[in-house]
Amino acid sequence: MQRRTLLRLSLAAGASLALAGCGFHLRGYGRSALRLEALAIAGSEGEFRRVATERLEAAGTQVRDDAPLVLNLGAGEYVERSLSVLDSGSQEHEMTLRVPFSVQRRADGAYRLDQQALDVSERFDVSDDNLLAGDEQREAVKERLRREAARQLLDRLRPLAEA
């Protein structure tokens, strides 16, 4: 058994070295931090703004009111629709979060990113047997949607940092 384990570990290590040597890397992994020094956030207060602020600060961007660029966030809108045909039992739903945003230069008001929107969606199942669990599940889906939209926002801001 020890010989097999050693052989498996050796093969895994060899494969890892071969992949690293040929330049293979996972998409998005090892990306440098967002290179925006500072960014102001204007617009609606809410949970998405909180998550976006956390992600920006984690990426190395200072969020402060006197920054040269202003991120204008619109009110996030959740839309839930039922994908199931039957009205009883487990039902499949889809929730979508849409957040409009733009980025302006404070000095002259010019748009660096004109009005755009982040659209993310997720499917989930809700059972009629436990309605409280369904509400908790909806809140968990909303939190995942906010985090995914914040990740997409950072991806859209990346060209501004590289310019």
N, C-alpha and C positions, 0 to 999 in steps of 0.2 A: 504494500500500500504506500509506503513512504517513497518508493521509487516512482510510482505513478504520479504522486503529488508533486514530486520534484520535477518530473518531466513536464507536467502541465504548467507549473510555474515558469519553467525555462522557456516553454513555447510562448506563453503569454508575454513574458518579458522581451523575448526576441521579436514578436510581432509588434509590440509597442515601440521598440527601438527602430524597427524597419519603417513603421508609419511616421515616426517623428523625423527620421532621416530623410524621407522623401518630401517633407514639407506639408504633410497632411495635418489639418487642424479642423476642429468643429466650427461651423459657421457661428459667428458672434462670440466665440470663446477667445479670450485673450485680447479683445479689443481694448484699445486705450480708453481712458476715462474721457468723458465729454470735456472738451477743451474751452468751454465758455467760462470766462473768469467770473462774471456776475450776470444775473438776470433778475429783472423785477417781474412780479406776477400781478396782473390786474384782472378784475372781473369777479365772477361769482365766488363766494365762499362756499365751501362744501368739502365732502369727503374726497372727491377727485383732486381738488386743489391740495389737500393735505398729503395725499399719496404722491402727487407730482412733485411737491416741494421736497418730500423725503428722498425721492429718487434722484432729483437734481443735486441735492446736497451730498448724497452718497456718491454721485459721479464726479464730485469735486467742484461743482458750480455754487457760488455764493448766491443766495436768494436775498436781495436787499432792494430797498425802494429807490436808491439813486443809481441803479445800474444803467448802462448805455442802451441796453435792449429791454423791451417790455413784452412779456408773453401775455396776450389777452386771451383769457379763458372764458368761454361761454358756459351757460348752465348745461350740465350733463343731463341727458334725457334717457331714461330707461324705458324700453318698450318690451313687453312680454306678450308672447302669443302662444296659443295652444297648437300643437302639431298633431294631436290625437283626434280621432274621429269620434270615439266613444266618450260618454260623459261619466263613466264609472271605472273604478280600478285605477291602475297606474296610468298616468297620462304624461306624454312627452311635451315639454315646453321649450321655447327658445327665448332667451333674454338678450337684448341688444342694448349696448350703451353707445350713444353718439355724443361726442364732445366737440363743439366748434372751437377753433383757436386761430390766432394769427400772431405774428411777431413784428414789432415795429421798432425802428430806431428812435430813441428819445430826442436826439438832436434836431432832426428835421421832420419827424413823423412818417418817414418813408417806410413802407412795408418791406421787410426782409423775407417774410413768408406771408403771402396774402391769405385771406380767409380760407381755411381748410377744416376738415373734420376728421376726428378719429372715430372709426366704427369698429367695434368688437362685439362678438356674439358667442354665446355658449348654449348648448342644449343640455337639458336635465330632465329627470323624471320626478314626478310628484305623485304620491299615493294618497288616495282619499281616506285611507285608514288612519293616518296620523297627520292632521292638519298643522299641528305645532311644528313638527319636524319639517314640513313643507316650507313654513315661514323661515325657519333657521336655514334651510337649504337655499332659499332665495337670497337671504342676506350673504351667505357664503359665496354664491354665484356673483352677486354684485361686487363683493370685495375682489374676487378674481378678475372680473371685468375691469375694475378700476386699476388694478396692478398691470394688466396687459395693456390697457390704454396708455398708462404712464410709460411703459417700456416703448411702445410705439412712438410716443411723443419724443422721447430721448433720441430715437432713431431718426426722426424727422428734423430734430434740432442739430444733429451731428454735422450736416453740410455747412451750417452757419459757423460752427466752431472751426472747421477746416479752412474756411475762406479767409 
